[in-house]
């Protein structure tokens, strides 16, 4: 058990996307987040390193990832964007890496998956996102 914990800590410590403390709350009933009112909807949210993308995976669950690509070399100013043909894929326009919006996993071109953040849904209007 201790070995597992150490491995997890080392993996997170070595993640290339900076860990920036934040704790935000959004109202999904606002027009800017209206896509999050339906399962399968997604929205960009300000915060973290280069912004956050939130995806509503089912009625009661959301996932949130940093839009800072772990594949970039530090010279790219652009954040990850959704693929025009498949919104469930996030593209790094600088490195060419691709990631899954479902779970932040690597599709291609990166050693690390996306940095994920905790989400807490009140079941009605508000979604809290924090690291």
C-alpha positions, 0 to 999 in steps of 0.5 A: 500500500505504501508503494502505491501511494508513493508512486501516485505522489511521484506521478503527480509531482512530475506532472508538467502542468502546474498545480495552481490552487483555486476553488470556483463555483459556477451556476450552470443555469447562466447562459455562458454555461447552458451547454452543461444543463444537458448530459454530454454538454461541455463548457470552457471555464476560467481558472487553473493554468490555461483555463478549464474544460468541464464535461457533463458525463451524466445527470449527476456527474461532471469532469473538469480538466486543465486546458494546459496541455501536458505535451507542450514544451512551454512555448505554446500560448494556446490552450487545448481546444475541442476537436471540430469533428469530435467534441470528445477529443481535445487537441493541442494545436502546438504539439499535435497531442490528443486527449479524451474529454471523457477521462483526460486520458492520452489518445496520442502524442503525450506521456501524461494525461490531462490534469483533472480537478475535483467537481462537486454538484449541488444537484440543482444549479451550482457546480464547484470546481477545485484542486 
